């Protein structure tokens, strides 16, 4: 009996130490794509699920007959541990996150439902509670699954950056909706309605960042109006993004989009030479942005299509 108790306490202490290391010491590792990042962000959930099961097995081996008493013994220490580890992160190079506390709590809650289903309910309720656990766990995997498909689409289509034949392409831009009203190639483009704000525009957020093997960037803009529109294109790399982001430290290109289609072709070596005092790192580009020079009139619209490298 004593040996078994020591074994359970050792398991609990070891689990708590591992959890503290992961929560307080181990920083976010380099991840290959957004799906992996989304799964990493969910890592708190299985961690606290396991901690709840281990705590229940190690400390609450003799379970009370009443579920309410069991919950009073089980939940407070785990919730305090979840909140405490986030507060302790302020003493490290990591910042506390309410989202992490919520994810921790979901993990604790799912484990509690799982444990309760085998002790305090009948067979019918057992199936229902475990079904709820599986359903919630499966729903949390939807976003990583969608991101995995989106990242595959982006990588598979490269060097096409956006042709807007897939809704994934339009979702990669910060502003604009997929439209069949105009198209330079295929059947769709990105319809951009500029907000009446200075330098409003749209940014390509997710794309293969190594352009070093290519010679030219292409994109086409359709202006449905009668007036020429002053537009700008900016491209910057990771170094610029991590710094103070001055104007002269990125590639900037101003052009006039007259009525109808305007086709833009930019040599990659010209893009690389955009910064005043250095070269852009073509292996670590971070963003491409198309925006209006100045303040657009209300209802100003353009269509973007055929954004690709060759």
C-alpha positions as CSV (number, residue, x, y, z in Angstrom):
1,X,0.0,0.0,0.0
2,X,2.8,2.4,1.0
3,X,4.8,1.5,-2.1
4,X,1.8,2.2,-4.3
5,X,1.1,5.5,-2.7
6,X,4.8,6.6,-3.2
7,X,4.5,5.5,-6.8
8,X,1.4,7.7,-7.4
9,X,3.0,10.7,-5.7
10,X,6.2,10.3,-7.7
11,X,4.1,10.2,-10.9
12,X,2.2,13.4,-9.8
13,X,5.4,15.3,-8.9
14,X,7.1,14.3,-12.1
15,X,4.1,15.4,-14.1
16,X,4.0,18.7,-12.4
17,X,7.7,19.3,-13.0
18,X,7.3,18.5,-16.7
19,X,4.2,20.8,-16.9
20,X,6.1,23.6,-15.2
21,X,9.0,23.2,-17.7
22,X,6.7,23.3,-20.7
23,X,4.7,26.2,-19.4
24,X,7.5,28.4,-17.9
25,X,10.8,27.4,-19.6
26,X,10.2,25.9,-23.0
27,X,9.5,28.7,-25.4
28,X,7.5,28.3,-28.6
29,X,9.6,26.2,-31.0
30,X,10.1,26.9,-34.7
31,X,7.1,25.4,-36.5
32,X,6.9,24.5,-40.2
33,X,3.4,25.9,-40.9
34,X,0.3,27.5,-39.5
35,X,-1.4,24.1,-38.9
36,X,1.5,23.1,-36.6
37,X,1.3,26.4,-34.9
38,X,-2.4,26.0,-34.3
39,X,-1.8,22.5,-32.8
40,X,1.0,23.9,-30.6
41,X,-1.4,26.6,-29.3
42,X,-3.8,23.7,-28.3
43,X,-1.0,21.8,-26.5
44,X,-2.2,23.2,-23.1
45,X,-5.4,21.2,-23.5
46,X,-4.0,17.6,-23.6
47,X,-1.4,18.6,-21.0
48,X,-4.1,19.6,-18.5
49,X,-6.3,16.7,-19.5
50,X,-3.4,14.4,-18.4
51,X,-2.6,16.4,-15.3
52,X,-6.2,16.1,-14.2
53,X,-6.2,12.3,-14.7
54,X,-2.9,11.9,-12.9
55,X,-4.0,14.2,-10.0
56,X,-7.2,12.2,-9.7
57,X,-5.3,8.9,-9.7
58,X,-2.5,10.0,-7.4
59,X,-4.3,12.1,-4.8
60,X,-7.9,11.2,-4.9
61,X,-7.5,7.4,-5.1
62,X,-10.4,6.9,-2.7
63,X,-13.1,8.8,-4.4
64,X,-16.0,10.2,-2.4
65,X,-19.4,8.7,-3.0
66,X,-20.9,12.1,-3.9
67,X,-19.8,13.7,-7.2
68,X,-20.1,17.2,-5.7
69,X,-17.5,16.4,-3.0
70,X,-15.2,14.9,-5.6
71,X,-15.4,18.0,-7.8
72,X,-14.6,20.2,-4.8
73,X,-11.5,18.2,-4.1
74,X,-10.4,17.9,-7.8
75,X,-11.0,21.2,-9.5
76,X,-9.7,24.0,-7.2
77,X,-6.1,22.8,-7.1
78,X,-6.0,22.3,-10.9
79,X,-7.5,25.7,-11.6
80,X,-5.1,27.4,-9.2
81,X,-2.2,25.6,-10.9
82,X,-3.4,26.8,-14.3
83,X,-3.8,30.4,-13.3
84,X,-0.6,30.3,-11.2
85,X,1.6,29.1,-14.1
86,X,0.3,31.9,-16.3
87,X,1.1,34.5,-13.6
88,X,4.6,33.0,-13.1
89,X,5.2,33.6,-16.8
90,X,5.5,37.3,-16.1
91,X,8.8,36.4,-14.3
92,X,10.2,34.9,-17.6
93,X,10.4,36.1,-21.1
94,X,6.9,34.9,-21.8
95,X,3.6,36.8,-21.3
96,X,0.6,35.6,-19.4
97,X,-2.3,34.7,-21.6
98,X,-6.0,34.5,-20.7
99,X,-6.4,32.3,-23.8
100,X,-4.0,29.7,-22.3
101,X,-6.0,29.7,-19.0
102,X,-9.2,29.1,-21.0
103,X,-7.5,26.2,-22.9
104,X,-6.2,24.8,-19.6
105,X,-9.7,24.9,-18.2
106,X,-11.1,23.2,-21.2
107,X,-8.6,20.4,-20.7
108,X,-9.5,20.1,-17.1
109,X,-13.2,20.1,-17.9
110,X,-12.9,17.4,-20.6
111,X,-10.9,15.2,-18.2
112,X,-13.4,15.8,-15.5
113,X,-16.3,14.7,-17.8
114,X,-14.3,11.6,-18.8
115,X,-13.6,10.6,-15.2
116,X,-17.1,11.3,-14.0
117,X,-18.5,9.2,-16.8
118,X,-16.9,6.1,-15.4
119,X,-17.8,6.7,-11.7
120,X,-20.9,8.7,-11.1
121,X,-23.3,8.1,-13.9
122,X,-25.1,5.1,-15.5
123,X,-24.3,3.5,-18.8
124,X,-26.4,5.8,-20.9
125,X,-24.9,9.0,-19.4
126,X,-21.4,7.5,-19.7
127,X,-21.8,7.2,-23.5
128,X,-23.2,10.7,-23.7
129,X,-20.5,12.3,-21.6
130,X,-17.7,10.6,-23.5
131,X,-19.4,11.5,-26.8
132,X,-19.3,15.1,-25.7
133,X,-15.6,14.8,-24.9
134,X,-14.9,13.4,-28.3
135,X,-17.1,15.9,-30.1
136,X,-15.3,18.9,-28.4
137,X,-11.9,17.4,-29.1
138,X,-12.8,16.9,-32.7
139,X,-14.2,20.4,-33.1
140,X,-10.9,21.9,-31.8
141,X,-9.1,20.1,-34.6
142,X,-11.1,21.8,-37.4
143,X,-9.0,25.0,-37.5
144,X,-5.7,23.1,-37.7
145,X,-7.2,20.9,-40.4
146,X,-8.4,23.9,-42.4
147,X,-5.0,25.6,-42.0
148,X,-3.2,22.4,-43.1
149,X,-5.3,22.4,-46.3
150,X,-4.7,26.1,-46.9
151,X,-0.9,25.7,-46.4
152,X,-0.8,22.8,-48.8
153,X,-2.8,24.8,-51.4
154,X,-0.4,27.8,-51.1
155,X,2.7,25.6,-51.4
156,X,1.3,23.5,-54.3
157,X,0.3,26.6,-56.4
158,X,3.6,28.5,-55.9
159,X,5.0,30.4,-57.8
160,X,1.4,31.5,-58.3
161,X,0.8,33.7,-55.2
162,X,-2.9,34.4,-55.8
163,X,-5.2,33.7,-58.8
164,X,-8.4,33.7,-56.6
165,X,-9.8,30.6,-58.2
166,X,-9.9,29.2,-54.7
167,X,-11.4,30.9,-51.7
168,X,-8.2,30.2,-49.8
169,X,-6.4,32.8,-52.0
170,X,-8.8,35.6,-50.9
171,X,-8.6,34.6,-47.3
172,X,-4.9,35.2,-47.4
173,X,-5.4,38.9,-48.1
174,X,-6.3,41.2,-45.2
175,X,-8.9,43.1,-47.2
176,X,-11.1,42.1,-50.2
177,X,-13.6,39.5,-51.3
178,X,-13.4,36.9,-54.0
179,X,-15.4,38.1,-57.0
180,X,-16.5,36.9,-60.5
181,X,-17.2,40.5,-61.7
182,X,-13.8,40.9,-63.2
183,X,-10.9,38.5,-64.0
184,X,-7.6,38.9,-65.8
185,X,-7.0,35.2,-65.8
186,X,-9.5,32.5,-65.0
187,X,-12.9,33.5,-63.6
188,X,-12.3,35.3,-60.3
189,X,-10.3,38.2,-58.8
190,X,-10.1,40.0,-55.5
191,X,-12.6,42.9,-55.2
192,X,-11.1,45.6,-52.9
193,X,-13.3,48.4,-51.6
194,X,-10.9,50.9,-50.1
195,X,-12.0,52.3,-46.7
196,X,-11.9,56.1,-46.5
197,X,-8.7,56.0,-44.5
198,X,-5.2,57.2,-45.4
199,X,-3.2,54.6,-47.2
200,X,-5.9,51.9,-46.9
201,X,-5.2,48.7,-48.7
202,X,-4.8,45.0,-48.5
203,X,-1.8,42.8,-47.4
204,X,-0.9,39.3,-48.6
205,X,-0.3,37.6,-45.2
206,X,0.6,34.0,-46.0
207,X,2.9,32.9,-48.9
208,X,6.2,31.1,-49.6
209,X,8.7,33.7,-48.5
210,X,11.7,32.6,-50.6
211,X,11.7,34.4,-54.0
212,X,15.4,34.1,-54.6
213,X,15.0,31.7,-57.5
214,X,12.6,33.9,-59.5
215,X,13.1,36.9,-61.8
216,X,9.8,38.8,-62.0
217,X,6.8,39.6,-59.9
218,X,3.5,40.0,-61.8
219,X,0.2,41.4,-60.8
220,X,-2.8,42.9,-62.5
221,X,-5.2,45.6,-61.2
222,X,-8.6,46.5,-62.8
223,X,-10.0,50.0,-62.2
224,X,-13.8,50.0,-63.0
225,X,-14.0,53.8,-62.8
226,X,-13.1,56.6,-65.2
227,X,-10.5,58.3,-63.0
228,X,-6.9,57.2,-62.7
229,X,-6.1,55.9,-59.2
230,X,-2.8,56.5,-57.5
231,X,-1.7,53.1,-56.0
232,X,1.4,51.8,-54.2
233,X,3.0,48.5,-53.7
234,X,5.3,47.7,-50.8
235,X,7.3,44.6,-50.0
236,X,9.4,44.0,-47.0
237,X,11.4,41.2,-45.4
238,X,11.6,39.8,-41.9
239,X,14.4,42.1,-40.8
240,X,12.3,45.2,-41.7
241,X,9.3,43.7,-39.8
242,X,11.4,43.2,-36.6
243,X,12.8,46.7,-36.7
244,X,11.4,50.2,-36.7
245,X,10.0,49.8,-40.3
246,X,11.2,53.1,-41.9
247,X,10.0,53.9,-45.4
248,X,13.5,53.7,-46.9
249,X,14.1,50.2,-45.5
250,X,11.7,48.4,-47.9
251,X,10.7,48.2,-51.5
252,X,8.2,50.9,-52.5
253,X,6.6,51.2,-56.0
254,X,4.1,53.9,-57.0
255,X,2.0,53.5,-60.1
256,X,-1.2,54.9,-61.7
257,X,-4.0,52.6,-62.4
258,X,-6.1,54.0,-65.3
259,X,-9.5,52.7,-66.3
260,X,-9.4,49.0,-67.2
261,X,-6.6,46.6,-66.5
262,X,-3.1,47.7,-65.5
263,X,-0.4,45.0,-65.6
264,X,2.5,45.4,-63.3
265,X,5.8,43.6,-63.9
266,X,8.6,44.1,-61.4
267,X,12.1,42.5,-61.7
268,X,13.0,40.7,-58.5
269,X,16.5,42.3,-58.4
270,X,14.8,45.7,-58.4
271,X,12.7,44.6,-55.4
272,X,15.8,43.4,-53.7
273,X,17.4,46.8,-54.2
274,X,14.5,48.7,-52.7
275,X,16.0,49.5,-49.3
276,X,18.4,52.5,-49.3
277,X,21.2,51.0,-47.2
278,X,20.9,47.3,-47.8
279,X,19.4,44.5,-49.9
280,X,16.1,42.9,-49.1
281,X,16.6,39.3,-48.0
282,X,14.8,37.5,-50.8
283,X,14.8,34.3,-48.8
284,X,12.8,35.8,-45.9
285,X,10.2,38.1,-47.4
286,X,7.4,38.9,-44.9
287,X,4.6,40.9,-46.6
288,X,3.3,42.4,-49.8
289,X,0.9,45.2,-49.6
290,X,-1.2,47.1,-52.2
291,X,-2.6,50.4,-51.0
292,X,-4.1,53.7,-52.1
293,X,-1.7,56.7,-52.1
294,X,-3.4,59.2,-49.8
295,X,-7.2,59.2,-48.9
296,X,-9.5,57.3,-51.3
297,X,-12.9,58.6,-52.1
298,X,-15.9,56.8,-50.6
299,X,-16.6,53.6,-52.7
300,X,-13.3,53.4,-54.5
301,X,-12.9,49.9,-55.9
302,X,-10.2,47.9,-57.7
303,X,-9.9,44.3,-58.6
304,X,-6.6,42.4,-58.1
305,X,-5.7,39.3,-60.0
306,X,-2.9,37.1,-61.3
307,X,-0.3,37.7,-58.6
308,X,2.6,35.4,-59.5
309,X,6.3,35.0,-59.9
310,X,8.3,33.7,-62.9
